[in-house]
């Protein structure tokens, strides 16, 4: 069933960085109670993701993001796929980012018991294949309450 094309996909992701994107989304949700990123540019050499937060994280919180990410990677969590219909979604899975013409069958990506979300991109088989997560820097926009995380993954 892996060869079935459910929806058009015009990206060619770097699987380690793309899988790290899923982990970082869930890490930010758990640390700061925010939504998944509202803007992401994930690439082989350097990636950036932006989140709406209520306040600017401190340096200790930034270090905690990096620590948790590397801890999750080291846990070697399995990355699995599940196909469900839009009316049969697990609790907590939202479809607000799917295109209007999305198929009724959705592919969910699960990373252990840590994260699940709809995605048709390329992923590694387990988190240990991501390598090491390195936080390159952050930016805070006080007007937008936007926190941008810049990172890369190293083999």
Secondary structure, 3 states (H helix, E strand, C coil): CCCCCCCCCCCCCCHHHHHHHHHHHHHHHHHHCCCCCCEEECCCCCEEEEEECCCCCCHHHHHHHHHHHHHHHHCCCEEEEEEEECCCCCCCCCCCCCCCCCCCEEEEEEECCCEEEECCCCCCCEHHHHCEEEEEEEEEECCCCEEEEEEEEEC
